[in-house]
Amino acid sequence: MKTGNGVFSKLGEEWFDEYWINYGSATMLKDGETIKITNIWDFLEFKGRTDLIDKVVAKGAKRRKKK
């Protein structure tokens, strides 16, 4: 059952679609390393939209651990 309160609920369907279309294939340079983008926070950073990070509903979302 959809309840509409998932990770993308405040970002919208366009961000959901774009994230999942690019999941695991998009890469970025972070801390001197090339990494696959596999979380919404890195994806928003990659897209230059860190202003949207506060809209991510973090319940159940896995954030990349910082080194």
C-alpha positions in Angstrom: 0.0 0.0 0.0 1.3 3.4 -0.9 1.3 5.9 1.9 3.1 8.7 0.2 5.6 9.3 2.9 8.8 7.7 1.5 12.2 9.1 0.8 11.1 11.0 -2.3 7.7 12.2 -0.9 8.8 15.8 -0.6 11.0 15.8 -3.7 8.5 14.5 -6.1 8.1 12.0 -8.9 10.5 13.7 -11.3 13.4 13.3 -8.8 12.3 9.7 -8.0 12.4 8.8 -11.7 15.7 10.5 -12.5 17.4 9.0 -9.5 16.3 5.4 -10.3 17.1 5.8 -14.0 20.7 6.8 -13.1 21.1 4.5 -10.0 24.4 2.7 -10.1 25.5 4.0 -13.4 26.1 7.7 -12.5 29.5 8.4 -10.9 31.0 11.4 -9.2 34.3 12.4 -7.8 34.1 12.7 -4.0 37.1 13.1 -1.6 39.4 12.3 -4.5 37.7 9.0 -5.4 35.3 8.1 -8.2 32.2 6.6 -6.6 29.0 5.2 -8.0 26.0 7.3 -6.9 23.8 4.9 -4.8 22.1 7.3 -2.4 19.8 10.3 -2.8 22.2 12.7 -0.9 25.1 12.0 -3.3 22.7 12.2 -6.3 21.4 15.7 -5.2 25.0 16.8 -4.7 25.9 15.4 -8.1 23.0 17.4 -9.7 24.1 20.6 -7.9 20.9 20.6 -5.8 22.2 20.5 -2.2 19.4 23.0 -1.5 17.0 20.0 -1.7 18.8 17.8 0.8 16.5 18.9 3.7 13.5 17.6 1.7 14.7 14.0 1.8 12.6 12.0 4.1 15.3 10.1 5.9 13.2 7.4 7.5 14.5 4.2 5.9 17.1 5.9 3.7 20.7 4.7 3.9 23.2 7.5 3.8 26.7 6.8 2.7 29.0 6.7 5.7 31.7 9.4 5.8 35.3 8.3 6.0 
